[in-house]
């Protein structure tokens, strides 16, 4: 405190020496003012000069008060007294307390914004000042150092009426270049270290989570997994160095099984920090090896039979081939859309958790009678079903499809699609049984049905990702 100090019990203790000095200064000021007034007041224009001086002083004081209270005039808040960029490269939470954006309880919008600025003192302060001028609250900030600048990634809460273009214009005027902005949601409110640890945990529990974890780590991007030896005699992908390769908007990483993982964004270059994080996640997956959760559900079908639904992987290859042998040529043709003799060649790829998730339907004797696949196809997701002839029209197809769509919802997929033949009425009925908006495309007898996942299916999602019961409408014939 400047005027008083407080004693141990909180009472103010006055200093009599300071009071005496202030009193003497007051008397001196009065004496000087009287002398000036007498000197000017006895002149021919003395009274007018006194009035003009008083008006000038009052106007100066008023202008000073107005200037000090301007909204954009206050100095920006920085991490140090020098106003330089904070010396951290991880998330800094700035909006965990009260709402400092001035939006209060009014409608607001979350945005993710990334921009490149010069790495020099004051650049970050200029950005923060520009955002504050539009009542935008900075919830978190990550910095990605580059050789000739710094990429700043913000999570913002802005007034609902503020458009994305207005934010980017303000950032550009403050010195930001290569600016990118998109809507965020509540999932983005988690700070970066916590989010990365969560993604690593998911990847450690399930090898099928790697593509999803990479997508959530890097934002909106396209991820393709190319096997070392593609099915059907396709050309093998070019080899990638052990440390991976980063080329502007494309990064290539060596897949754990020897293939190549390609991650691509349309226009936003990857930073070295993002590349290092993605490489660490892939390395974790490689060290842990193939793995899937071993949970399973026992379900009673409407006809009274009990089946078990569980995750499947390449360890079920022989059992899946045996199911192929029990399926008719028509059933295999409806599923694989090609020569029946080639059906077994696709199983190793389909059962690999590197390319998606597979659910198996198993009888009490341990025999597999149905398979459902959720396949990561770049930035899209495919669902595919196969049910053994003797077990069709018992609700197995609908049960598998409903669970696969529930997994896609948990993975935050925007849609799923199924490729079948127009004559496959069972698959069409199963897709309709989801209760989701559907799009149909037919070309040369091939039917593509796309279900939009803007809302969850009518069946409730449980904590483990399993969905409960499809009714009779979900029965599929040779999907």
C-alpha positions, -999 to +999 in steps of 0.1 A: +000+000+000+013+035-008-006+057+018-009+035+048+006+003+061-014-023+080-006-036+114-007-073+123-045-072+130-054-053+098-058-018+113-043+011+093-013+028+109-008+065+097+026+081+095+025+117+110+056+127+091+039+121+057+008+140+068+030+170+078+048+170+045+015+169+026+001+198+047+032+219+040+029+212+002-008+222+003+001+256+020+029+262-005+005+255-035-021+279-021+006+306-016+019+302-052-016+303-066-025+335-047+007+352-059+000+343-096-036+354-092-026+388-078+000+393-105-024+386-134-056+399-118-043+435-114-034+437-151-057+452-178-068+417-190-063+398-158-098+384-152-101+372-188-068+355-187-078+337-155-110+325-170-093+313-202-066+295-182-093+277-161-112+266-192-080+253-209-070+233-177-106+218-175-105+208-212-071+192-208-082+172-178-114+161-195-095+149-226-070+130-204-098+111-186-115+103-220-083+090-236-074+069-206-109+052-206-109+042-243-116+004-247-087-003-270-062+021-253-053-001-224-019-018-228-021-056-237-016-082-211+016-102-216+034-128-197+063-106-188+069-069-181+088-066-214+058-076-235+077-103-254+064-137-266+060-163-237+089-188-238+067-218-239+056-241-267+026-258-250-009-248-241-013-218-219-048-215-204-060-179-203-098-183-200-103-208-172-117-182-149-143-155-155-154-146-190-131-118-200-145-114-235-174-093-224-199-117-238-212-128-204-241-152-207-249-141-243-246-165-272-210-172-281-191-193-307-160-214-303-134-211-330-100-227-337-077-202-354-041-206-366-019-179-380+018-173-386+035-142-372+071-129-370+090-142-341+098-109-325+088-090-293+053-076-294+039-097-322+018-118-299+007-088-279-006-072-312-026-102-320-042-104-285-050-066-286-067-071-320-088-100-307-097-081-275-109-052-296-136-075-310-145-089-275-129-123-283-117-144-254-086-165-258-092-198-241-059-215-249-028-209-270-002-232-285+029-219-303+048-239-330+082-224-336+094-223-372+127-214-388+114-180-400+085-173-377+060-188-353+026-205-358+002-195-331-029-217-326-057-203-306-090-216-292-113-186-291-147-178-277-163-150-297-196-132-297-222-151-316-227-123-341-190-121-350-183-137-383-152-157-392-142-132-418-141-103-393-118-123-370-094-132-398-093-095-410-085-083-375-057-109-373-043-099-407-042-062-397-023-073-365+004-090-386-009-125-390-004-144-423-016-177-437-045-176-413-069-205-410-101-207-389-129-232-383-156-239-358-146-257-326-167-277-302-166-287-265-141-315-272-115-288-280-117-272-246-093-298-232-058-285-230-032-300-255-012-322-230-044-338-216-057-344-251-025-360-263-024-383-233-060-393-239-052-402-275-022-422-265-043-441-240-069-449-266-042-460-291-026-482-264-059-501-258-069-506-294-048-507-325-078-496-346-077-462-329-045-451-345-061-434-376-087-418-354-062-406-329-041-390-357-071-372-371-081-358-337-044-348-330-039-330-363-074-316-370-093-320-402-071-341-425-072-372-447-054-403-435-047-433-457-031-466-446-014-484-475-003-520-468+032-531-478+016-558-501-018-546-514-045-571-522-052-577-559-017-571-572-016-533-568+017-516-568+034-514-533+038-479-518+072-462-519+093-469-489+095-442-462+125-435-440+123-448-404+120-412-391+092-404-416+090-376-442+074-342-439+065-322-471+045-291-465+008-303-463+017-340-465+034-363-439+043-399-445+050-423-417+062-459-417+033-481-406+039-506-378+033-536-401+056-522-428+032-502-449+028-464-452+005-440-433-001-409-454-016-378-437-027-349-458-043-315-454-056-295-483-039-262-476-026-259-440+011-270-437+021-293-409+045-279-384+076-298-371+058-300-337+028-317-352+050-340-372+069-350-340+037-357-321+023-379-349+055-398-352+055-405-314+020-418-316+028-442-345+059-453-326+038-461-295+014-482-317+043-501-333+059-510-299+027-523-285+019-546-315-015-559-326-042-557-299-080-553-296-103-550-266-116-585-255-150-574-243-180-593-256-218-593-254-242-623-253-275-615-271-307-635-274-321-633-310-358-630-315-359-667-326-345-677-292-309-684-302-281-669-281-251-654-299-219-636-288-208-604-304-171-595-300-142-577-317-123-598-342-088-595-357-063-615-378-064-643-352-098-652-365-086-656-401-091-694-403-125-692-387-136-665-411-123-686-441-144-715-428-175-693-427-167-684-464-169-721-473-203-724-457-217-693-476-233-696-510-218-680-541-247-655-542-240-644-506-203-640-513-210-622-545-234-597-528-207-589-502-175-587-523-188-576-557-163-597-576-152-632-583-161-655-554-128-673-555-110-640-545-131-636-513-105-652-490-078-628-502-095-598-486-099-613-452-064-606-438-068-569-448-104-567-435-096-583-401-065-561-395-072-535-368-049-512-387-076-505-413-107-504-391-128-524-367-144-558-372-172-574-352-177-612-352-209-630-344-202-663-327-225-692-318-224-711-285-201-737-301-176-710-310-183-709-348-183-675-365-215-670-385-213-632-392-188-604-397-193-567-397-166-543-408-161-505-401-133-494-425-114-462-424-114-450-460-095-418-460-118-392-445-148-414-451-161-445-433-175-477-449-196-503-433-198-539-447-216-570-435-216-607-442-239-632-426-238-670-432-268-683-452-282-705-424-282-675-400-298-649-422-331-632-414-326-636-376-317-600-369-279-605-370-273-581-398-292-553-381-275-560-348-240-557-364-249-526-384-263-508-354-232-515-333-209-504-362-227-471-366-225-466-328-187-470-331-187-444-360-206-420-338-181-424-310-153-418-335-170-385-345-175-396-381-199-374-401-213-403-421-210-440-431-216-456-464-224-491-476-217-504-511-240-532-523-261-543-552-295-528-559-311-563-555-298-566-519-330-558-502-317-571-469-289-545-467-313-517-477-337-527-449-309-528-424-298-493-434-333-480-431-336-496-397-310-472-384-334-443-383-309-419-399-311-397-430-300-417-460-287-408-495-289-433-524-267-434-555-270-461-582-245-466-609-245-497-632-263-518-607-241-508-577-259-491-549-242-468-525-262-459-493-248-431-472-262-425-436-255-390-422-246-392-385-256-357-375-277-374-347-271-406-329-291-437-338-323-443-320-307-471-299-288-458-269-250-458-269-236-474-237-203-465-221-184-493-238-196-483-273-219-513-277-254-505-289-284-525-278-308-545-299-320-540-334-355-553-341-369-575-369-366-546-393-328-548-390-325-583-404-302-584-435-300-610-462-265-616-473-253-581-467 
